[in-house]
């Protein structure tokens, strides 16, 4: 049974738990290197192994809600959710708003994994 802030089964920070406490989402302890565009952070996030990925728009919103538990700053963060051929969704962690941004822009990113 997991609760928010626990160390998850993959050794990372639990930031969402389903009702049973057995399943949820965990985030890596650190952001991906700064200065990467959407294509680069998608590749970097998945490089940690099976299941690790750039969060969806919904997973990113949940991550924003628990940003203090996970230890995230006020940067903008990429999601994996595509808005169009050239754009994807991101979230401003200072204001909490989700925005559509050019995939070539450099936002921060944090890899997540379901368990």
FIKOLZA-1660 file (N, C-alpha, C; in steps of 0.1 Angstrom, whole numbers, plus 5000, padded with zeros to 4 digits):
% residues 115
   i   px   py   pz ch aa at
   1 5008 4988 5000  A  X  N
   1 5000 5000 5000  A  X CA
   1 5009 5012 5000  A  X  C
   2 5007 5021 4991  A  X  N
   2 5015 5033 4989  A  X CA
   2 5006 5046 4993  A  X  C
   3 5014 5056 4997  A  X  N
   3 5008 5069 4999  A  X CA
   3 5017 5080 4993  A  X  C
   4 5011 5092 4991  A  X  N
   4 5019 5103 4984  A  X CA
   4 5032 5105 4992  A  X  C
   5 5043 5106 4984  A  X  N
   5 5056 5109 4990  A  X CA
   5 5064 5097 4993  A  X  C
   6 5057 5085 4993  A  X  N
   6 5065 5072 4995  A  X CA
   6 5075 5070 4984  A  X  C
   7 5084 5061 4986  A  X  N
   7 5093 5056 4976  A  X CA
   7 5085 5045 4969  A  X  C
   8 5083 5046 4956  A  X  N
   8 5075 5036 4948  A  X CA
   8 5083 5024 4945  A  X  C
   9 5077 5014 4938  A  X  N
   9 5083 5002 4935  A  X CA
   9 5095 5003 4926  A  X  C
  10 5097 5014 4919  A  X  N
  10 5108 5016 4910  A  X CA
  10 5118 5025 4917  A  X  C
  11 5117 5028 4930  A  X  N
  11 5126 5036 4937  A  X CA
  11 5125 5051 4936  A  X  C
  12 5113 5056 4931  A  X  N
  12 5111 5070 4929  A  X CA
  12 5100 5075 4937  A  X  C
  13 5097 5088 4936  A  X  N
  13 5087 5095 4945  A  X CA
  13 5073 5093 4940  A  X  C
  14 5064 5087 4948  A  X  N
  14 5050 5085 4945  A  X CA
  14 5043 5098 4946  A  X  C
  15 5036 5102 4934  A  X  N
  15 5029 5115 4934  A  X CA
  15 5014 5113 4931  A  X  C
  16 5010 5101 4928  A  X  N
  16 4996 5098 4927  A  X CA
  16 4993 5084 4931  A  X  C
  17 4982 5081 4938  A  X  N
  17 4979 5068 4942  A  X CA
  17 4964 5066 4940  A  X  C
  18 4960 5055 4933  A  X  N
  18 4946 5051 4931  A  X CA
  18 4940 5047 4944  A  X  C
  19 4927 5046 4945  A  X  N
  19 4920 5043 4957  A  X CA
  19 4925 5031 4965  A  X  C
  20 4929 5020 4958  A  X  N
  20 4933 5008 4965  A  X CA
  20 4947 5010 4972  A  X  C
  21 4955 5020 4968  A  X  N
  21 4968 5023 4973  A  X CA
  21 4979 5014 4967  A  X  C
  22 4975 5005 4958  A  X  N
  22 4984 4996 4952  A  X CA
  22 4990 5000 4939  A  X  C
  23 4983 5010 4932  A  X  N
  23 4987 5014 4919  A  X CA
  23 4987 5030 4919  A  X  C
  24 4996 5035 4910  A  X  N
  24 4997 5049 4909  A  X CA
  24 5008 5054 4900  A  X  C
  25 5013 5065 4903  A  X  N
  25 5024 5071 4894  A  X CA
  25 5036 5075 4903  A  X  C
  26 5048 5073 4898  A  X  N
  26 5059 5078 4905  A  X CA
  26 5068 5086 4895  A  X  C
  27 5075 5096 4901  A  X  N
  27 5083 5105 4893  A  X CA
  27 5098 5104 4897  A  X  C
  28 5107 5106 4887  A  X  N
  28 5121 5106 4890  A  X CA
  28 5124 5117 4899  A  X  C
  29 5135 5117 4906  A  X  N
  29 5138 5127 4916  A  X CA
  29 5143 5140 4910  A  X  C
  30 5147 5140 4898  A  X  N
  30 5153 5152 4891  A  X CA
  30 5148 5154 4877  A  X  C
  31 5148 5166 4873  A  X  N
  31 5144 5170 4860  A  X CA
  31 5154 5165 4850  A  X  C
  32 5150 5164 4837  A  X  N
  32 5159 5161 4826  A  X CA
  32 5168 5173 4824  A  X  C
  33 5179 5171 4817  A  X  N
  33 5188 5183 4815  A  X CA
  33 5181 5195 4809  A  X  C
  34 5183 5207 4813  A  X  N
  34 5177 5219 4807  A  X CA
  34 5182 5221 4793  A  X  C
  35 5174 5228 4785  A  X  N
  35 5178 5232 4772  A  X CA
  35 5175 5221 4761  A  X  C
  36 5165 5212 4765  A  X  N
  36 5161 5202 4755  A  X CA
  36 5147 5205 4750  A  X  C
  37 5145 5203 4737  A  X  N
  37 5132 5205 4731  A  X CA
  37 5123 5192 4734  A  X  C
  38 5110 5193 4729  A  X  N
  38 5101 5182 4732  A  X CA
  38 5106 5169 4726  A  X  C
  39 5111 5168 4715  A  X  N
  39 5116 5156 4709  A  X CA
  39 5127 5150 4717  A  X  C
  40 5136 5158 4722  A  X  N
  40 5148 5154 4730  A  X CA
  40 5144 5149 4743  A  X  C
  41 5134 5156 4750  A  X  N
  41 5130 5151 4763  A  X CA
  41 5121 5139 4763  A  X  C
  42 5114 5137 4752  A  X  N
  42 5107 5124 4750  A  X CA
  42 5116 5112 4750  A  X  C
  43 5127 5114 4742  A  X  N
  43 5137 5104 4741  A  X CA
  43 5144 5101 4754  A  X  C
  44 5148 5112 4761  A  X  N
  44 5155 5111 4774  A  X CA
  44 5146 5105 4784  A  X  C
  45 5134 5108 4785  A  X  N
  45 5125 5102 4795  A  X CA
  45 5123 5087 4793  A  X  C
  46 5122 5083 4781  A  X  N
  46 5120 5069 4778  A  X CA
  46 5133 5060 4780  A  X  C
  47 5144 5067 4780  A  X  N
  47 5157 5060 4781  A  X CA
  47 5160 5053 4794  A  X  C
  48 5151 5056 4805  A  X  N
  48 5153 5050 4818  A  X CA
  48 5149 5035 4818  A  X  C
  49 5142 5031 4808  A  X  N
  49 5138 5017 4807  A  X CA
  49 5123 5016 4805  A  X  C
  50 5118 5003 4805  A  X  N
  50 5104 5001 4802  A  X CA
  50 5094 5008 4812  A  X  C
  51 5085 5015 4806  A  X  N
  51 5075 5022 4814  A  X CA
  51 5077 5037 4816  A  X  C
  52 5090 5041 4816  A  X  N
  52 5093 5055 4819  A  X CA
  52 5090 5063 4807  A  X  C
  53 5084 5074 4809  A  X  N
  53 5079 5083 4798  A  X CA
  53 5077 5097 4802  A  X  C
  54 5076 5106 4793  A  X  N
  54 5072 5120 4795  A  X CA
  54 5057 5119 4799  A  X  C
  55 5053 5126 4810  A  X  N
  55 5039 5125 4814  A  X CA
  55 5029 5130 4804  A  X  C
  56 5017 5124 4804  A  X  N
  56 5006 5129 4795  A  X CA
  56 5002 5143 4802  A  X  C
  57 4994 5150 4795  A  X  N
  57 4988 5162 4800  A  X CA
  57 4981 5160 4813  A  X  C
  58 4974 5149 4815  A  X  N
  58 4967 5146 4827  A  X CA
  58 4977 5143 4838  A  X  C
  59 4987 5134 4835  A  X  N
  59 4997 5130 4845  A  X CA
  59 5005 5142 4849  A  X  C
  60 5007 5152 4840  A  X  N
  60 5015 5164 4843  A  X CA
  60 5007 5173 4853  A  X  C
  61 4994 5174 4851  A  X  N
  61 4985 5181 4860  A  X CA
  61 4986 5175 4874  A  X  C
  62 4985 5162 4875  A  X  N
  62 4987 5155 4888  A  X CA
  62 5000 5158 4894  A  X  C
  63 5011 5158 4886  A  X  N
  63 5024 5161 4891  A  X CA
  63 5025 5176 4896  A  X  C
  64 5019 5185 4889  A  X  N
  64 5018 5199 4893  A  X CA
  64 5012 5200 4907  A  X  C
  65 5001 5193 4909  A  X  N
  65 4993 5193 4922  A  X CA
  65 5002 5188 4933  A  X  C
  66 5012 5180 4931  A  X  N
  66 5020 5174 4941  A  X CA
  66 5035 5179 4940  A  X  C
  67 5037 5191 4933  A  X  N
  67 5050 5196 4930  A  X CA
  67 5059 5197 4943  A  X  C
  68 5052 5201 4954  A  X  N
  68 5060 5202 4967  A  X CA
  68 5065 5189 4972  A  X  C
  69 5057 5178 4970  A  X  N
  69 5062 5165 4975  A  X CA
  69 5073 5160 4966  A  X  C
  70 5072 5163 4953  A  X  N
  70 5082 5158 4944  A  X CA
  70 5094 5166 4943  A  X  C
  71 5093 5179 4947  A  X  N
  71 5105 5188 4948  A  X CA
  71 5107 5195 4934  A  X  C
  72 5096 5200 4928  A  X  N
  72 5098 5206 4915  A  X CA
  72 5097 5222 4917  A  X  C
  73 5103 5229 4908  A  X  N
  73 5104 5243 4909  A  X CA
  73 5092 5250 4901  A  X  C
  74 5094 5262 4896  A  X  N
  74 5084 5269 4890  A  X CA
  74 5086 5270 4875  A  X  C
  75 5094 5261 4869  A  X  N
  75 5096 5261 4855  A  X CA
  75 5084 5257 4847  A  X  C
  76 5084 5258 4834  A  X  N
  76 5074 5251 4826  A  X CA
  76 5079 5237 4823  A  X  C
  77 5069 5228 4822  A  X  N
  77 5073 5214 4820  A  X CA
  77 5065 5208 4808  A  X  C
  78 5072 5200 4800  A  X  N
  78 5066 5194 4788  A  X CA
  78 5057 5182 4793  A  X  C
  79 5046 5180 4785  A  X  N
  79 5038 5168 4785  A  X CA
  79 5041 5160 4772  A  X  C
  80 5036 5148 4772  A  X  N
  80 5038 5140 4759  A  X CA
  80 5026 5142 4750  A  X  C
  81 5016 5149 4755  A  X  N
  81 5003 5151 4747  A  X CA
  81 5005 5161 4736  A  X  C
  82 5003 5156 4724  A  X  N
  82 5004 5164 4711  A  X CA
  82 4992 5173 4709  A  X  C
  83 4994 5185 4706  A  X  N
  83 4984 5194 4702  A  X CA
  83 4982 5196 4687  A  X  C
  84 4993 5194 4680  A  X  N
  84 4993 5195 4665  A  X CA
  84 5006 5189 4660  A  X  C
  85 5008 5189 4647  A  X  N
  85 5021 5184 4642  A  X CA
  85 5033 5191 4648  A  X  C
  86 5032 5204 4650  A  X  N
  86 5043 5212 4655  A  X CA
  86 5042 5216 4669  A  X  C
  87 5032 5213 4676  A  X  N
  87 5030 5217 4690  A  X CA
  87 5026 5206 4700  A  X  C
  88 5029 5208 4712  A  X  N
  88 5025 5199 4723  A  X CA
  88 5021 5207 4735  A  X  C
  89 5014 5200 4744  A  X  N
  89 5010 5206 4757  A  X CA
  89 5021 5207 4767  A  X  C
  90 5022 5218 4774  A  X  N
  90 5031 5220 4785  A  X CA
  90 5024 5226 4797  A  X  C
  91 5030 5227 4808  A  X  N
  91 5024 5233 4820  A  X CA
  91 5033 5242 4826  A  X  C
  92 5029 5254 4829  A  X  N
  92 5036 5264 4836  A  X CA
  92 5035 5261 4851  A  X  C
  93 5046 5257 4858  A  X  N
  93 5045 5254 4872  A  X CA
  93 5045 5266 4881  A  X  C
  94 5046 5278 4876  A  X  N
  94 5045 5290 4884  A  X CA
  94 5030 5294 4885  A  X  C
  95 5023 5294 4874  A  X  N
  95 5009 5298 4874  A  X CA
  95 4999 5286 4874  A  X  C
  96 5004 5274 4870  A  X  N
  96 4995 5262 4870  A  X CA
  96 4988 5261 4857  A  X  C
  97 4989 5270 4848  A  X  N
  97 4982 5269 4835  A  X CA
  97 4988 5259 4825  A  X  C
  98 4980 5252 4818  A  X  N
  98 4985 5244 4807  A  X CA
  98 4984 5252 4794  A  X  C
  99 4995 5251 4786  A  X  N
  99 4996 5259 4774  A  X CA
  99 5000 5250 4762  A  X  C
 100 4997 5254 4750  A  X  N
 100 5002 5248 4738  A  X CA
 100 5015 5255 4734  A  X  C
 101 5026 5247 4731  A  X  N
 101 5039 5253 4728  A  X CA
 101 5045 5246 4716  A  X  C
 102 5053 5253 4709  A  X  N
 102 5061 5247 4698  A  X CA
 102 5070 5236 4704  A  X  C
 103 5070 5225 4697  A  X  N
 103 5078 5213 4701  A  X CA
 103 5093 5217 4701  A  X  C
 104 5097 5228 4694  A  X  N
 104 5111 5232 4693  A  X CA
 104 5115 5241 4705  A  X  C
 105 5105 5245 4713  A  X  N
 105 5108 5253 4725  A  X CA
 105 5114 5245 4736  A  X  C
 106 5122 5250 4745  A  X  N
 106 5129 5242 4755  A  X CA
 106 5122 5245 4769  A  X  C
 107 5114 5236 4773  A  X  N
 107 5108 5235 4786  A  X CA
 107 5115 5225 4794  A  X  C
 108 5113 5225 4807  A  X  N
 108 5118 5214 4816  A  X CA
 108 5110 5201 4814  A  X  C
 109 5115 5190 4819  A  X  N
 109 5107 5178 4818  A  X CA
 109 5111 5169 4830  A  X  C
 110 5102 5160 4834  A  X  N
 110 5104 5150 4845  A  X CA
 110 5098 5137 4840  A  X  C
 111 5106 5127 4840  A  X  N
 111 5101 5113 4836  A  X CA
 111 5092 5107 4847  A  X  C
 112 5082 5100 4843  A  X  N
 112 5072 5094 4852  A  X CA
 112 5070 5079 4848  A  X  C
 113 5064 5071 4857  A  X  N
 113 5061 5057 4855  A  X CA
 113 5049 5053 4863  A  X  C
 114 5041 5045 4856  A  X  N
 114 5029 5039 4864  A  X CA
 114 5034 5027 4871  A  X  C
 115 5027 5024 4882  A  X  N
 115 5030 5011 4889  A  X CA
 115 5017 5005 4893  A  X  C
% end
